[in-house]
Amino acid sequence: MGLLQTLLRPDSEERKLGERMVIAKAANALQVGEFQLLQLAYHDWFGKDLPETQISQLFSAYMLAGQVPPWARHYARKINVLSDKGQLHDYAPGFHVYDHDYHTYVPEGARRFWGAVAMLVGAIGGAIILASLSIGTPASMFPPYLDETELRPRGEAVVDGRADDIQNNSTLPDMGVVGAGKTR
């Protein structure tokens, strides 16, 4: 019956969650966890961080019993209104106070970038230099880097591809053609 109910009423879970859905929507808008949103709401309402002694009590009441404190509901509604208006800047550092891994910039980013560029230029330049040094007389300046001696047939004269340069071959039938438009 659970699958059928979900198909018929996809919003039934949202109705069941009630006020917790307001918190979840605000947490998704800020890209933080629900409990982190509760910490932000507590700080916004009371002007100080959530005391260590109340963390366990708040966690149990919210996560297990589904009780949403009024100050958290107020803060979540404020966030949802800003999000609906398109005025919410979820990347603002004030929303990520409790994210220890959150950075708005990469530490020493410019130095790392230029180091990577230097290594890339060195690797590509080194490969080009090694390729040019490994060929004595290159056939062309573009890859594949083949030497002119590798392109010549061994022990045979180079034919330019003209038909009049081919020596008479007895395996070919004689059609009686001597030159262009002349017969024997």
N, C-alpha and C positions, 0 to 999 in steps of 0.2 A: 504494500500500500504506500510506502514511503516514496517510491519512484513515481507512481501515478500522481500522488499529491504534489510532488515537486514539478511534474510536467504541467499539471492543471493550474497550480498557483506558485509560480517561481519566486514570488516575493514573500512567501510564507515564513521563510527564515528571518527576513528583515523585520517582519511584524512581530515574530517571537522575541527577537533580540531587543526591540524597542529602543530605549535610550542608548544601549550599547552600540547600536548601529550608527548613531550620531557621532559617538567617539571614534568608531572604526573609520567612518568617512573622513573625519578631520585628520586622523592619523595618516590615512592614505594620501590626503591632500598635501600634508607636510612631509611625506615619505619618512615617517618615523614609526616606531612601534606604539601600540596602545598605552602601555604602561609609561613609556617615555612622554606621551602626550599628557598623561595624568600628572607627571612630575612638572611639566611645563605649566599646566593649569594651576597646580598648587603654588608654584612660584609667582604666577601672574596674579593670583587671588590674594595670597598672604604676603608676598614680597620677600619670601625667603625659601630656601630649598626644603624639600620634604625631609623631615627628621628620620633618622635611621630607625627609631622606635616605631614609627607609624608605617613604614614600608610594608612590613609583613601583614599588618592589619588591613591596609588599603588593598594590597594584592589579593588577599583572601576575599574581602568583601566584593571587589570588582570582578575578579576572574572566576571565582567559585560560586558566589551568591548572585552575581549580576547586578549589584547595587552600584549606581552611578552617583557620586557626590554632586551636589548642586553647583559647586564652583567648577567642576570638570565639565558638566553639561553646558554651563554658560560659556566657558572658554571654547569648547568644541563648536558651539553654534556661531561664535564670533569667527572662528577659522572657516567654517563652512560658508558663511555669508561672504567673506573676502574671496574665497575660492570661486563661488558662483558668480561674483562680479568680475572675476579675472584680475583682482588686485592683490592676490596672494603671491609673495615671493618666497617659495618654499626653500630656496637655497640660502636664505639669510642666516647668518651665523647664530642669531638669537634663538632660532628654532632647533639648533643642533648643539646646544650646550652640553647635553648628556651623551652625545656621540663622540666617543674618544677617537674613532677612526675617521671622523669627518674632517676634510680639509677643503678650503675654498681655493687653495693654490697648491702646487707641487713644491715641496721644499727644495731649494736650489734647482728649480726647474730650468732656468736659462743656462746654467752651467752644464747640467745634464744634457740638454738639447744640443748645445754646441759641441760637447764631447762626442755625442752620437754622430753628429754631422761630420766631424773630423775623422772618426773611425770609418765611416762609410766612404768618404772621399779617398781616404788612404787605401781602403780595400779595393775600390774600383780602379783607382790610379795604378796601384801595384799590379793588378791583373792586366791592365792595358800595357804596362811597361814589360811585364814578363812575356806577354804574347808577342810584342814587337821584337823582343830580344831573341825569342826562340826561332824566328824565321830569318834565313839569310837573305834571300831575294824574294820578297813577297810578290805574289801574282796580282794582288789588289790590296787596297787599304781597308777593305771591309771583311768581316768574318764570312766564311771560314778562312783562317789565315793559312793558306797553302803556299808552299814554296814553288817557284817556277819549275824546278827539277822534278817535283812530284807530279806536275801536270803533263810533262812531255812523255810520250811513249818511249819505252826503252828499246834501243837498237833500231828504230825505224825513223824514217824521215817524217817531218811534220807536214801534213797535208793541210792546205788552207781551206779545203772543202769545195774546191771548184771541180767540176766534172772533167774539164780538159786536163787537169793535173793527174788524173788516175791513169796509171799505166794499163796497157791492153791486158785484159784478163781473159784467158782462154775459156774460163768456165761460163762466161757470159755469152749469150747467143749473138751472132753478128746480124744486125738488122740492115746492114748495107748503108748506114748513115755515116758520112764522113765528117761533115761539119753542119753548120746551121743551114738547113734547107738544101744541102747538096747530097747526092747519092753517088755511089761508086760506079 
